[in-house]
Amino acid sequence: MRASHNNQARVHNGYHYPRCFTTAYRSRINLPRFVHDWPEAVTQDFIKLYAIARHNSKVTAKQFERFCRDIGAKVQPAAPVVRALFEPRLIENVFLVEEYAFDSTKLARWAERELAECGVQIHYKTRATEISKGPNATLQVVTETEGSAPALISCRYVFNCTYSGTNQFKGDFPGVQTGLKQEITEMALMQMPAPLDGLGITVMDGPFFSMMPFPARGLHTLSHVRFTPHLHWTDQQGIDPYEKLEHHERATRVDRMVRDVGRYVPAVLKAKHVDSLFEVKTVLVKNEGDDGRPILFEKHAALPGCYSVLGGKIDNIYDVLEKMNEEVF
């Protein structure tokens, strides 16, 4: 109900990553599995388009088509009636692709049900604050629960899957070696006019935008490369990302988003802003240049039995499972 909900709800199929073949290919492989495993949470009843900008794009229309063929993703020219929605002076070409959206609230209900059936004990409104070595090759985790004194959990393994909070532990936890960047982002929720209601549109590949159906609210998200990030900093222990988010002045930039998007897709100027979702987004510093979203998987040698896992996309779960199968426990 955090970053997975407060995002574009996109089930990637590779199209978004023409400058990072590995991420694109893994998305292409993972999408069918995701759709098969959670069909009730996946929305497919909309038309998805990728458009290539004429200016300031890092990829041309021909390059994009070739890239799609290389990863095995379906792509074809959009119909003239759809192309008419775009400003031809600014858009080189428009493609019909195969990409879906997911409903995070349905996934959350599924997770709650599965955890209960498997007998997994869950501590709600609880925060892990310290991870340290314990006796007899165990690990000890200090937790704090609202209205209660700190508690100590002794265990053999710890899987740190706390996304933006990955480095925010005391004790013997060394932090991850991979550099992380934190961003406070705004995802605008829009009621689209009739011509855009059944469409998802992404303009590539540069300072552009994306609009996607958001099944959890029956609206569309609007994200803009230039205006969605409000604030960013290099992650480090002691700077709590969620505390920064809590104190961030949530002044929307939706007017600037809509004005710029309206140059490319004029119909969006009639969209209505309903709400905005603000969240902390965490990315790997090393992928700033290519927009890749590989899984972060670190086994902490100084703290045996402790693993840190960070995924940038919902389908990363399959990459995690494959990596876990290689580990010896």
N, C-alpha and C positions, 0 to 999 in steps of 0.2 A: 504493500500500500504506500510505498515511498517512491523511489525512482522508477520502478516499473509502471506505476500508475500515473505519476506526474511526468509523463513523457508522450511520445507520439504514437505509442501503441502499435508500432510497425513490426510485422514479422518479416524480417529482411530476406531477400532472395538474391542478394549479391549486387544488385544494380547500383547501390549507393556508394560502392567502393572501387571505382575504376582505377584508383592509384594504389590500391593494396590488394593484389591478386589473392593472397592467402585468406584475408578476411572475407573477400567476395566469394571465393570458392567454398569456404566452410559454411557460409550462409546458404549458398545454393544447395549444399548437401544436407544441411540441418532442417531447412524449411519443410520438406515432405514429412520428416519424422515428427516435427512439431504439430503439423496439421493432423497427422494420423493419431497422435497421442492425446491431443486436446481439441477435438473437432467442435465441441460445444462452446469453446472459448474463442474460436477463430471466426472472423467475419470476412466473407468472400464476395458479398453481393454489391460490389462497387467496381467502377472502372479505374484502373491505376495507370497513370501516365507519367513518363519521364520526358522532360523537354530540355533541349540543349540550347543555352544562350549563345547569341552571336558574338558577344563581346565579353571579355574578362573571364571566360571559361577555360579551365585547365584541360578540357577534353572537347574534341569536335564531335559532330554527329557521326561521322564515319568511324572514328576511334571508338565511340561508345557502342556502335553496332558490332564492331569486331570484338570488343571486350566481352559483350554479352554472348557471342558465339563461343568464345574461348572458355567461358565458365559453364556453358550449356544452359543459359537462361533464355527463356522465350522472349522474343522482341519482334515487333512488326510496326510499320508506319501507322500512325493514327488516322482515322477516317477524317475526311474534309470537314464534316460538321463539328468535330472535336477540335481540329486545328484552328477553326474560326474563332475559338475562345481566346486565342493567344495573339499578341501583337507581333506580326511577321517581321517588323523592323528589328525586333530585339530577340526573337526566337528563331534559331536555325532550322530545327526540326523537332517533331513531337512523336513519341513512340508509345505504343500500347504494350504493357508488360504484365507480368503475373506476380503480384505482391499483395499481402493481406494485412489485416489489423487484428489485434486481440483485445479481449475484454479482461482487464486485470482483476476486476471484482469477481468474475467467475473463476479465474485461476486461484484467487485467494480462498474462495469457498472450497475449491477442490483440495488445496493444500491443507486446510483446516480438517477436512474430512479424512484425508489419507493419514495425517499425523495421528489423529485420534484412533483410527483403526489399527495403526501399527504400535499403539501404546507408547508413543513418544511423549515424554513429560515436557511441558512448555511453561516457562516462567514469564508471565505477562508483566508489562510495565516494569521491566527489569533491565538493568544495564550492567554488562561486564566491564569492570574498570581496571583489573590487574590480571596478568598471566605470569605465573612464576613456576620454577622447578619445585617439585615436591619430593618426598621420600620414595625410595624404591621405584625409580623411573616413572613417577607419576607427574602430572601437572596440576597446579592449583589455580583456580579462577575465583577471584573476588567479584561478587555481584552486589548491586545495590537495587533494592526494590522500594517503590514509594511507600512511605509509612513504616518501614521495617529497618532493623539494623543490618549492616553488611553481612553477607553470608559467604561461606567458602565451599566451593565445589571441587572435589578431587576426582581426577579422571586420567585416562591413559592418552587420549588424543583430544586436541582442540582444533576445530576448523573455524577460522576467522573469516566470515563471509559478511562483513559489516559495511561493504561498499565505501562510502565517504568516510566512515569511521575506522578504516583499516589500520591506521597508525596510532589510534588514540587509546593506547593501553600503557599502564605503568607496570611495575614489577620487572621481570627479566625479559619482557618482550622487546626484541631488538628493532622492530620496524621492518618494513619491506625494503629491499635493496633497489627496486625499480622506482624511479621518480614518478610522482603523481601530481597532477594539476587539478585543482578544485575550481568549479565555476558555479555561481548562482545564476540559474536560468529561469526564463519566463516562457511558458507555453500558453499561448492565447487560445481560449475556447470560443469558437465562432459558430453562429448560425448562418449557414451559407445560403445565398439566393438559389432559386430553382435550377438555373443552368449548371451550378457547381455542386449541387446537393449529393449526387451519386458518384462524385469523382474524388480521386486522390491524385494530387499533382506534386511532382518534385522537379525543380529546375536545377540543372547541373552546369558546371561543377566549379563553384566559386562563391562569391558573396551573395548568394541567392536565397531561396526559400523552399518550404515544403508545407503542404496542407494535406491532412489525412483524416479519414473518419475516426471518431473516438467513441467506440461502442458503449463504453461505460456511462457516458452522459448523453448519447444520441446527438452529438455535435461534431464539429471538425476541430482539430488542432491546427494552429498556424505557428510555424517556427521559421525564424529568419536568422541566417548565419551572422549577420551584423548586429541585430537587435535583441536576439534571444539571450545571449550572455550579458548579464548585468555587471558581474564582478568576478575576478579570478585571482588566484594566488597559488604559490607552490606549497604543496601539502607538507606539514611537519608536525611532530608530536607537540602537544600543548596548545595548538590552534584548533579548537573544536569547530568543524565545518557547520554542524547543526546549530551551534550557538550563534555563529555568524549569520546563518539563514534566519534564525528567529528574530534577530535585531536588524535585519535588512529592511530598508524602506521599500515597500513593494509598490513602487510607482510604475504603472504599466507603460510599455512602449508600443502598444498595439497600434496607435495612430500612425507612427512612423512605419511599422510593418506594413499596414494596409496601403499606405500611400505608395511605398516602393513596389509592393506586389501588384498594385493596380496598374502600374506601367506595363507589366507583362501579361496580366490577366485582368482586363478592365472590369469584368463582372464582379470581382471580389470587392470592389468599392461599395457594393450594396450589401455586404455581409454585416451582421450584427455581433458586436463583442458581448459575450455573456459572462465570461469569467476568465481568470488567468491562474495557472498552476505554477507556483514557484518551488524550485527544488535545487539541491546541490548535485551537480553532475561531476563525476570523477573520470578523468582520462589519463592515459599513460603519456608522459612527456615525450617519450621517444617516437610516438605516433602523431605528433602535432603536424608534421609535414605531409603525411600521406592519408590521414583520416582513418587509418586502420584501427580495428578494435579487437586485438588478440586477447585471449584469456590471460590473466595474471595468475600464475600458480607458483607459489614459493614455499619450499620446505625449509623451516628455520633450523639450521644446523646447531645454532647455539641454544636451541630450545627443542630438543627431540620430541617428536609427537605433535608439534604445532605446525599447522599449515595456514597460509593465507591465500584466499581465492577471491579474485575480483573479475567479474564479467561485465562487459559494456553493452551487451545485447541479450535479449531474453533467450535466444536460441543457443547462447554460450553454454547452457546447462549440459548439452551433449558433449561439448569439448571437455568439460569438467569430468563427466562420467568416464570418458575414454582415458583421460589422464589418470584418474583414480584407479582404473583397472591395471595400470602399469605399476602402481605402488605395491610394496610388500608390507603388510600389517601383521 
